[in-house]
Amino acid sequence: MNKEQKHFETQAIRIQADRTSYQEHSVPLYLTSGFVFEGAEEMRASFAEEKERNLYSRFSNPNTTEFVDKMCALEGAEAGYAFATGMAAVFSTFAALLNSGDHIVSSRSVFGSTHSLFTKYFPKWNIETSYFQVNDIEKVEDLIQPNTKILYAESPTNPGVDVLDLEALGIIAKKHNLLLVIDNCFATPYLQNPIAYGADLVIHSATKLIDGQGRVLGGVTVGKADLIREIYLFSRNTGPALSPFNAWVLSKSLETLAIRVDKHCDNATKLATYLESHPKVNWVKYPFLKSHPQYEVAKKQMRLGGNIVAFEVKGGVDAGRSFFDNIKMSSLSANLGDTRTIVTHPASTTHSKLAQEDKLAVGITDGMVRCSVGLEHIDDIIKDIEQALSLL
Ligand SMILES: *Cc1c(COP(=O)(O)O)cnc(C)c1O
């Protein structure tokens, strides 16, 4: 960080769109689909991009621009574009940058819908994907072909909470002239900045910890300006833009991201430590537990361990299902990164479409529970999990 640059918390609060003549302290919601022009010449120059200004909210809007500007500052990125959902960000990023015949090398542990893009939809456009295991980064180079264009990964992964060495991926991408694209959703820009390790683009589902309160969907891609330009031109025509209302909510949410994520991580560490010695739990995975297979890498690249704890209850599918039926306070839901603690059974929900061998390859067993640790009092969170386990 250079001396001129303000700290994370300060930028998340003090980067603001221009205020109106009312001089509001908090930036208002610009709920407008279009913007007006002074005359024919201004209209022509604006559409010809000779003049930088808002034209139409599919292209840009003061609220989406404020959200993107903050995300760029927090990730150390040159430029960005905001999307209606995280998946719109993932899809549009690939679709804007790849041509028919291009090839992707990806971690096997990616979000379920991203996996569907790779296996079901991209092959329609003759875009193939090869996969490496999260703990097998040495094999990445063997998968690279002359037509490989993108190296893709998430870290920590969903739902296995594996950690990939971003520095190692950055070195491989640079050596082979590939674009390194990282889905940084689980870490948020507060815990980890992939651009510092050589990522060209960083994607977020803002639906998760960035909103943090389970209210709105959103996504964003930030990174190198020339790549974002391609993504912007594609998106300006195809229309996956974030709504001004959601951008306004998300930008306000960023003001409290650091303080929320600190507390999420504190609660998650306490729950993970508690579960580690529980007799009805086979294993616990949390990046900042010494038992985590990539503990050293996590310590190197993350500020704290995140809010997701994965564990396996003893007794397979039946015990897994009973555990969820026993839960009293936590929510049974597919979302994550909410103030409310959420428990999910990946094998029967988010990742149910995967073949059994693919599930096992990414560490999803029948008794596995993914817990998105919320901001309730930690004693109440532990009490809920404890009573659900005690009934097994
Ligand atoms: C949720 C999620 C997405 C997709 O985001 P949506 O906002 O639900 O479209 C992508 N990647 C990861 C890692 C996610 O957790």
The ligand as a MOL file (V3000), in Angstrom:
LIG
                    3D

  0  0  0     0  0            999 V3000
M  V30 BEGIN CTAB
M  V30 COUNTS 15 15 0 0 0
M  V30 BEGIN ATOM
M  V30 1 C -22.8290 -18.2850 -5.1300 0
M  V30 2 C -21.5860 -18.4170 -5.8930 0
M  V30 3 C -21.5540 -18.0860 -7.2490 0
M  V30 4 C -22.7830 -17.6310 -8.0150 0
M  V30 5 O -23.3050 -16.4520 -7.5140 0
M  V30 6 P -24.8640 -16.0270 -7.6690 0
M  V30 7 O -24.8770 -14.6450 -7.1500 0
M  V30 8 O -25.6540 -17.0030 -6.8540 0
M  V30 9 O -25.1930 -16.1360 -9.1110 0
M  V30 10 C -20.3550 -18.2060 -7.9150 0
M  V30 11 N -19.2490 -18.6500 -7.2850 0
M  V30 12 C -19.2520 -18.9850 -5.9750 0
M  V30 13 C -18.0000 -19.4610 -5.3410 0
M  V30 14 C -20.4300 -18.8870 -5.2400 0
M  V30 15 O -20.4320 -19.2410 -3.9440 0
M  V30 END ATOM
M  V30 BEGIN BOND
M  V30 1 1 1 2
M  V30 2 1 2 3
M  V30 3 2 2 14
M  V30 4 1 3 4
M  V30 5 2 3 10
M  V30 6 1 4 5
M  V30 7 1 5 6
M  V30 8 2 6 7
M  V30 9 1 6 8
M  V30 10 1 6 9
M  V30 11 1 10 11
M  V30 12 2 11 12
M  V30 13 1 12 13
M  V30 14 1 12 14
M  V30 15 1 14 15
M  V30 END BOND
M  V30 END CTAB
M  END
